[in-house]
Amino acid sequence: MKIVLSGGGTGGHIYPALALRQYILRYYPNAEFLYIGTEKGLENTVVNKEKIPFEAIKIQGLKRSLSLENIKTAWYMLTSVRHAKKILKKFQPDIVIGTGGYVCSPVLYAASKLSIPTIIHEQNSVVGVTNKFLAKYVNNIAICFEDTVKELEKYQEKLVLTGNPRAQEVAEWTPKANSLEKYGLSSQKDTVLIFGGSRGALHLNQDFIQSYQDYAHQHYQVLMVTGQMHYEEVVSKISSKQEHIAIVPYLDDMMDILCSVNLVVCRSGATTLAELTALGLPSILIPSPYVTNNHQEKNARTLVDKQAAYMVKEEELKTGKLFALTTELMLNSDKRIAMGKHAKRLGITDASQRLFALIANYINE
């Protein structure tokens, strides 16, 4: 069995692909994988750490305004399709699976033109530009939200509700004991995790700096993840270190930490929401306003409408609302438990199993 995976740009596109790979290897240890991404994307670093064969192609996203860069993008698309065809002909996969990001466009388009079975996985409630383009060419479209059906109505026969493979990976995870102690925190104390995605979030970091002295006087612990590029600036603006507040640039043990905290404050990327619902974690969501079609706010509303989360918009951060809401929830364990139960009901924790059942239709063993 040979499978090509492609997806990049953010962890939300990469980790579902890696979770699916781990699930398949559990039952088919001899399966061969090739990951196709970009050299500059996060995927290059993450995938190489997993020791998965990796091929890079050169591609960039379209600008939404009139720009000469779009001419370059069109040229990259033409050349990267040719490059992808060469890679695919050499590897000869049984199937090609794309999990999002503009790198998927040339890879899955090339696969379809070579008559190789293809599946795209749309994690968000709002369909991305890449997947809208590819919908016409691929064999199946795996989705995580029922609302997505409305956007892809003309391709309804291709749609399959699978959920996000990352959710199943998290739900089945056996956490390490005392994982918070690695960061100087107590495993016996209520803890809130604050993070802004794989690269951090500037305004969330600024809100933390502004509210630091307020957090310093609370009974609960805070684990703040700034993102690598923001870490030094955040630390430099914190005047005094508090024992119950830990500030780190990145977590390489995110699943262990998610299993150890009582509340999560974060962006509302689709893969993050899959993790929260799989574990039944209450959350305060701060949607990124810098994403296509404001899809993070729409993602967040799927939890907010079911009383599984609260939402604070980025423009509300300066008001102190986030700290007040965080403290309110950390003082009310009954409310957190109720929100967690609502979140758990939204989780699809057999996503890898569902997705592999779809893949199996195209694999000749």
N, C-alpha and C positions, 0 to 999 in steps of 0.2 A: 504494500500500500504506500503510495507516494502522494503527499499533500503539500501544496504551496499555500502559505499564509501571507497575507499582505495587509498592512494597516500602519498608520503612523501619525506623527505630529504631537499627539498627547498620549498620556498613559491610558486614557479612556478608550483609545482605539487599539492599543497594544496588549493590555492585560487580558481582555477577553480572548484574543487569539492564543495567548500563552496558556490560559486556563483550559481552553479546548484541547490544545496539544497534550497537556498533562492527562486529561481525561482519556483521550484516545490511547496514549501510551500505557495506561493502566490495563487496558484490555488487548491492545495490539502493540506489544513492546518492540516489534520489529518494523513498525511503521517509520517511514522516512519523511522528514520535513525539510522544506526550504522556505526561508523567510525573505520576501522582497520588500525593501523599504528605500529610504533615502539616506545618504551619508550624513547629512546635517540634522536629521530628525532624532528625537529621543529613542526611536526604535533601534537605531544602530548601537547605542550604548546598552540598552536593556536586553536586547536579543543576544548580543555577543556575550553578555554575562551568563546567559543560559546555555551558551555553547551550541547554539543552533546555527547551521549553515546559513549564511546571509549574503544576499546579492543586492547591490545598490543601483538605483536608476536615478536620473536627474529629472526632477519635475518640481513645479511650484504651483501654488494656488492662483486662481483668477482674482484680479482686483475688481471690486464692485463699481468703481468709478472708471471713467475713460483714462487709460494709462498705456504708455508704450510697453510697460511690463507685460501686458496681456499678449502682445505680439511675441514676446520671448516665451511666454507660457505656451502659446499655440505651437511654437517651434519645438519646445521641450516635449510636448505631447506627442508630436509626430516621431521625433527621434526616440523617445522612451518606449513607444509602442513597438518600434522595430527592435530595440534592445530587449524588451520584455519577451518578445517572440523568440529571440535567440536563446534566452535563458530557459524558457519553457520547453522549447524543442530539445534542449540538452538534458534537462531534468526529467522530462516526460511524466508529468504528474497525472494522477487519476482524477484530481479535482483541484480547483483553485478557490480559496475562500478569502474574501475581503472583509475587514472589520472596520473600515472607515478611514478617512483622511484622503487627501488628493492623490497620494501615491497609488491608491487602488484603481484610479481611472485607467491609466495605460495598461496595468497588469491584467485586470479582469477583462478589459476590452480586447486585449491581445489574445487572452485565453479563449474568449468567445469566438473570435475569428479563426482560431485553430481547432474549433469544435471540442474544446476541453470543457467538461461540466464546471459550472461556476455558481457560487452562492455569495451574496452579500449579506452582511449582518448590520442592521440599523439599530443602534442602541437607543437613540433619542426618540422622543414623541414627535419631533419635527424632523422630516427627512432632509438630510444634507444634500448639497449641490452634487457631490460626487455620486451618491447613491441614486439621486433622481436621474442623472445621466445614464448610469449603468443599468437601471431597472429594465430598460428595453432589451438589453443584451444578455442578461444573466438567466440561469435556469430557475433559481429560487431566491426569494428575499425573506430572510429571517428577521422578525421584528420582536420588540420587547414591550410595546404598549399597544393596546387595542385601538387607541385613537389614530395610530399610524395608518390604519386601513383606509381612512378617509382620503389621505393624501395620495395613496397608491391604488386608488379604486380601479383604474384601468388595467392594473396588473394583478388583480385580485387572485387569479388562479395560481400565481407564483408565491403568494404570501403564506408564511407559516409563523405562528406565534411560538417562539422558542424561549424567550427570555434571554438573559445575559449569562454566558458561561462563567463569568467571574462570581456570580451569585452562588452557583453550586460549589465552586471552589472554596468560597468563604464559609458557606454553611457546613461543609464537611471538614473544615480546618480544625486541627487539634492544637490549641494555643499553648505556648510555653508558659510555664508558671512564673509569676512575679516579673513579667516583662516590663512593667513600669519602673522597676527598680534600676534597670539599665540606665534610666534617665534621671536618677536621683529622686524618684517619687516613691511614695508608699503604695504597696499593693492592697492596703487595707482602707484606703481613703477614697471617697467619691471623687471622680475625675472627669473633667471635660477636655476633649480633644478639639483643637482649632487648627484647621489647615485650609489652604486655598488652592488645592490641586497640585499636580506634579511639579509645577513651576512657581507656586506661591501666588499670592494676590496682593498687590500693592496697597489697596485701600483697606483690606482686612488687616494687614500688618499695621497700617497707620492707626486704625481703630484700637488695636491691641496696645500700641505704645501710649495712646491717649488714655486708655482705661487701666493701664498697668497698676497704678497705685490703688485703684478700686479693687482689682483682683487680689492685690497683696493683703487685703484685710478680710478675705472670705475664708470660710471653713473648708472649702473644696480645693482640689488641685487643678492646675491647668498645664496641659502639654501643648505648646504652641509650635507649629511647624511653619517656618517662614518662606521656604523655598531657598535654593542655593544662592540665587543672585541677590536676595534681599537680606540674608542673614546678618552680615556684618553691620549693615546700616541699622537694623532693628536693635541688635545687641548694644551698639554704640549709644543709642538713645535711651537705654534703660539705666537709670541711675544706681539702683541698688538691687542686688540679687536676693530673691526670696526662695526659701527652701521648698515651698509647695508650688513653685512655678518653674517649669523647664522650657527652655527655648532651644529648638534644634532646626537645622537647615532642611533636613530630609529624614524620612523614616524608611529604612529598608526592611522593617518588620511590621508593616502596616496591619496585616491581618491579626497578628498577635495583639497589637495595641487596640484595634477595634473590638476585640474580644474582652478587653480589660477595662474599657471606659463606660461611663454612665450616660454621657451626652456627647454629641458631635456637632460642631459648628463648622460648616463647610460650603463650598460651591455645590451646585446641583447638576453636575455632569452625570450622564446616564449610568456610567459604571459605578460611580460613587453611590448613587441611589440604589443600584442593584446590591451593593455591599450592605448598605444600611437596612434594606428590607429583608435581606437574607438572614441577618442577625437579629432583626427586631429592635433596632436602635432608634431612640428618639433623636430628633435633630432640629437644628435651626439652620435654614438654608439661605445663603446669600447668592442668588443667581448672578452669573457674570453677564453684564450688559454688552459685552464685546463679542458675542457669538452670533452666528447666522440666525436670522429670523427670531432672535430672542428665545431660542429653544430651551435655554436653561430655566427661564421663568416658567415656561410651559411644563417642563419636567417637574419642577418643584410643586406646581399646583396639583399634580397627580397625588402627591403625598399630603399637601396641605388640605385639600378637599376631603381627604379621608381621615383627617385629624391625626395624622402620623408625624407631622412636622409643623414648625412655624417658619414663616418666611420674613426676612428683613431685606429690603432692597438696598443696593449699594449706596444710593443717595441718602438713605436714612442712617447710615453709619455714624455720621458726625453728630447725631442727636443723642448718643448714649443709649439708644434703644437696645443694641445688641447686648451690652453688659447687663442691663436691667432684666432683659428676657432670660439671659443665661442664668443669672442668679436666682430669678424666680423659679426656674425649672430645677435648679440644683437644690433648692430648698423644699421642693415638692416631689418627693419620690413617687407618690401615688399618680401624679400627673405624668411623670416620665414613664412609669410602667404602663399606663393606659396608652400613651402614644406609641410605645414600643410594640404593644400587642396589635395596634392598628397597622403599624409598619410591617410586621411579620405577615399579616394577612395579604399584603400586596406582593410579597416576594414569590418569585418562581425559582425554586431551589433544585430543579432537575433540568436546568437549561442546557448543560453540556450533553446530557442524555438525549434530550429532544433534538438538539442540533446534529448530533451524530446519527440519529435515526434518519434524518434528512440526507446526510452525507452518504449513508450506507446505500441509498438508492442508486448511487452512481459508481460505487466501488465494486469491482469484480475480484473477489478473493479466490 
